[in-house]
């Protein structure tokens, strides 16, 4: 898992937690309101945030 975390630039504790919750996460896909696509709450903030995310990733930084 450590190699995957480094390659994806995702903190290892996140991957470990997802692995522990794998069955629960797979079963709930699309069943909860927060997983549904709908009207965005803050559309003006979304693009600058995404650009910041891309910038940090291109610099090799972890994004939490």
C-alpha positions, -999 to 999 in steps of 0.1 A, spaced: 0 0 0 29 24 7 40 23 -29 5 30 -41 1 59 -17 34 75 -30 24 69 -66 -11 84 -62 2 111 -37 -25 101 -12 -16 98 25 -13 61 35 -38 64 64 -65 74 39 -58 42 18 -58 21 50 -91 35 61 -107 30 27 -95 -6 27 -110 -13 61 -143 2 49 -142 -13 14 -174 -34 16 -194 -6 33 -182 20 7 -190 -2 -23 -225 -10 -9 -234 26 -3 -225 40 -37 -254 60 -50 -276 53 -20 -269 84 1 -279 119 -7 -243 132 -5 -233 108 -34 -260 122 -57 -252 147 -84 -271 179 -79 -269 217 -78 -235 229 -66 -234 249 -34 -204 271 -42 -198 271 -80 -176 303 -79 -152 286 -55 -150 253 -74 -127 264 -103 -101 282 -83 -100 253 -58 -95 228 -87 -68 249 -102 -50 251 -68 -53 213 -65 -37 208 -100 -9 232 -91 -1 215 -58 -2 180 -75 22 193 -103 46 204 -75 44 169 -60 26 180 -29 1 159 -10 -34 172 -11 -57 163 19 
